[in-house]
């Protein structure tokens, strides 16, 4: 019995080592392809090098998730793309924060802006007010106040699925009402 447990443990370790060596050899052989893809994405050689380095680092960190015998190239390219998207989003957030702070250095201490409802056109406000209460409330909370479904559900005292359903129906009702108003104006 003990021999079977030892053999299965050694076999599992051998499989892990095989997957690690397969992934590491793929990393070595695909490094130039990864750099070429990163260069196409970033359009900057130094950023591309950083992307490849981060990709290799993340692949090594999560090498236990790599399944031996699968397409290592596709797995690594997906990691590269994920790293690139994450960097783009981080840069966008930083640029927004910096532009806000450059206009007002104390802007980070101010509360967030109010709801966007003040920016609605009169026609849209009128059509929104004509919606049934439950649908109007879902549209206001999620679309206009940018609440998550969970927060809107908590505020309305209903399940998340109900909020999603009411939001869908409210949007459809609002769109058809706006379309009919447009057609009346065009006629």
C-alpha positions as CSV (number, residue, x, y, z in Angstrom):
1,X,0.0,0.0,0.0
2,X,2.8,2.4,1.0
3,X,4.6,1.6,-2.3
4,X,1.5,2.5,-4.3
5,X,1.1,5.9,-2.5
6,X,4.8,6.6,-3.1
7,X,4.6,5.6,-6.7
8,X,1.5,7.8,-7.3
9,X,3.2,10.8,-5.6
10,X,6.3,10.3,-7.6
11,X,4.2,10.0,-10.7
12,X,2.3,13.2,-9.9
13,X,5.6,15.0,-9.3
14,X,6.9,13.7,-12.6
15,X,3.9,15.0,-14.4
16,X,4.3,18.4,-12.8
17,X,8.0,18.5,-13.8
18,X,7.0,17.4,-17.4
19,X,4.5,20.3,-17.6
20,X,7.0,22.7,-16.2
21,X,9.7,21.6,-18.6
22,X,7.2,21.7,-21.5
23,X,6.1,25.2,-20.6
24,X,9.7,26.5,-20.0
25,X,10.9,25.1,-23.4
26,X,7.9,26.8,-25.0
27,X,8.8,30.1,-23.3
28,X,12.3,29.9,-24.7
29,X,11.2,29.0,-28.2
30,X,8.3,31.4,-28.5
31,X,10.1,34.5,-27.0
32,X,10.7,36.1,-30.4
33,X,7.1,35.5,-31.4
34,X,5.9,36.9,-28.1
35,X,8.0,40.0,-28.7
36,X,6.7,40.4,-32.2
37,X,3.1,40.2,-31.0
38,X,3.8,42.6,-28.1
39,X,5.5,45.0,-30.6
40,X,2.4,45.0,-32.8
41,X,0.1,45.6,-29.8
42,X,2.2,48.4,-28.1
43,X,4.0,49.9,-31.1
44,X,6.9,50.6,-28.9
45,X,10.0,48.4,-28.5
46,X,10.7,49.1,-24.8
47,X,7.0,48.6,-23.9
48,X,7.0,45.4,-25.9
49,X,10.0,44.1,-23.9
50,X,8.2,44.9,-20.7
51,X,5.1,43.1,-21.9
52,X,7.1,40.0,-22.8
53,X,8.8,40.1,-19.4
54,X,5.5,40.4,-17.6
55,X,4.1,37.6,-19.7
56,X,7.0,35.3,-18.8
57,X,6.7,36.3,-15.2
58,X,3.0,35.6,-15.1
59,X,3.4,32.3,-17.0
60,X,6.0,31.1,-14.6
61,X,3.8,32.2,-11.6
62,X,0.9,30.2,-12.9
63,X,2.7,27.3,-14.6
64,X,0.8,24.9,-12.4
65,X,-2.3,25.9,-14.3
66,X,-0.7,24.9,-17.6
67,X,-2.0,21.5,-18.9
68,X,0.7,19.5,-20.6
69,X,-0.1,18.5,-24.2
70,X,-2.2,21.6,-24.8
71,X,-1.3,24.5,-27.0
72,X,1.4,26.4,-25.1
73,X,1.7,29.0,-27.8
74,X,-2.0,30.0,-27.5
75,X,-1.8,29.9,-23.7
76,X,1.2,32.3,-23.7
77,X,-0.3,34.6,-26.3
78,X,-3.5,34.8,-24.2
79,X,-1.4,35.8,-21.2
80,X,0.4,38.4,-23.3
81,X,-2.9,39.9,-24.5
82,X,-4.3,39.9,-20.9
83,X,-1.2,41.7,-19.6
84,X,-1.5,44.2,-22.5
85,X,-5.2,44.9,-21.7
86,X,-4.5,45.3,-18.0
87,X,-1.8,47.8,-18.8
88,X,-4.0,49.8,-21.1
89,X,-6.7,50.0,-18.5
90,X,-4.3,51.0,-15.8
91,X,-2.8,53.7,-18.1
92,X,-6.3,55.0,-18.9
93,X,-7.2,55.3,-15.2
94,X,-3.9,57.0,-14.4
95,X,-4.4,59.5,-17.3
96,X,-7.9,60.4,-16.1
97,X,-6.6,60.8,-12.5
98,X,-3.7,63.0,-13.7
99,X,-5.9,65.2,-15.9
100,X,-8.3,65.7,-13.1
101,X,-5.5,66.5,-10.6
102,X,-3.8,68.8,-13.1
103,X,-7.0,70.9,-13.3
104,X,-7.6,70.8,-9.5
105,X,-4.9,69.5,-7.2
106,X,-7.4,68.9,-4.5
107,X,-9.9,67.1,-6.7
108,X,-9.2,63.7,-5.1
109,X,-10.6,65.1,-1.8
110,X,-13.9,66.1,-3.4
111,X,-16.9,63.7,-3.6
112,X,-17.8,62.1,-6.9
113,X,-20.0,64.0,-9.2
114,X,-23.8,63.8,-8.9
115,X,-26.0,61.6,-10.9
116,X,-26.1,62.1,-14.7
117,X,-29.8,62.7,-14.7
118,X,-29.3,66.4,-14.8
119,X,-27.7,66.0,-18.3
120,X,-30.8,64.3,-19.9
121,X,-32.6,66.0,-22.7
122,X,-36.2,67.2,-21.9
123,X,-37.6,64.6,-24.2
124,X,-35.7,61.7,-22.6
125,X,-36.6,62.9,-19.1
126,X,-40.3,63.1,-20.1
127,X,-40.2,59.6,-21.6
128,X,-38.3,58.2,-18.6
129,X,-40.9,59.7,-16.2
130,X,-43.7,58.0,-18.2
131,X,-42.2,54.5,-17.6
132,X,-43.8,52.3,-14.9
133,X,-42.1,52.9,-11.5
134,X,-40.3,49.6,-11.2
135,X,-38.7,49.9,-14.7
136,X,-37.9,53.6,-14.3
137,X,-36.2,53.0,-11.0
138,X,-34.0,50.2,-12.5
139,X,-33.0,52.3,-15.4
140,X,-32.2,55.3,-13.2
141,X,-30.2,53.3,-10.7
142,X,-28.1,51.2,-13.1
143,X,-27.9,53.3,-16.2
144,X,-28.0,56.9,-14.9
145,X,-26.5,56.5,-11.4
146,X,-24.0,53.8,-12.6
147,X,-24.8,51.4,-9.7
148,X,-24.0,47.8,-10.0
149,X,-26.8,45.3,-10.3
150,X,-26.2,44.1,-6.7
151,X,-26.3,47.6,-5.3
152,X,-29.5,48.4,-7.3
153,X,-31.1,45.2,-6.1
154,X,-30.2,46.0,-2.5
155,X,-31.7,49.5,-2.9
156,X,-34.9,48.2,-4.5
157,X,-35.2,45.2,-2.2
158,X,-35.4,42.7,-5.0
159,X,-33.2,39.9,-6.3
160,X,-30.4,40.7,-8.8
161,X,-32.2,38.8,-11.6
162,X,-35.3,41.0,-11.1
163,X,-33.2,44.1,-11.5
164,X,-31.7,42.7,-14.7
165,X,-35.2,41.9,-16.1
166,X,-36.7,45.2,-15.2
167,X,-33.7,47.0,-16.6
168,X,-34.0,45.1,-19.9
169,X,-37.7,45.8,-20.1
170,X,-37.3,49.4,-19.1
171,X,-34.7,50.0,-21.8
172,X,-36.9,48.4,-24.4
173,X,-39.9,50.5,-23.3
174,X,-37.8,53.6,-23.3
175,X,-36.3,52.9,-26.7
176,X,-39.7,52.2,-28.3
177,X,-41.2,55.4,-26.7
178,X,-38.3,57.5,-28.0
179,X,-38.7,55.9,-31.5
180,X,-42.4,56.6,-31.7
181,X,-41.7,60.2,-30.5
182,X,-39.1,60.6,-33.2
183,X,-41.5,59.2,-35.9
184,X,-44.2,61.7,-34.8
185,X,-41.7,64.6,-35.0
186,X,-40.5,63.4,-38.5
187,X,-44.1,63.2,-39.8
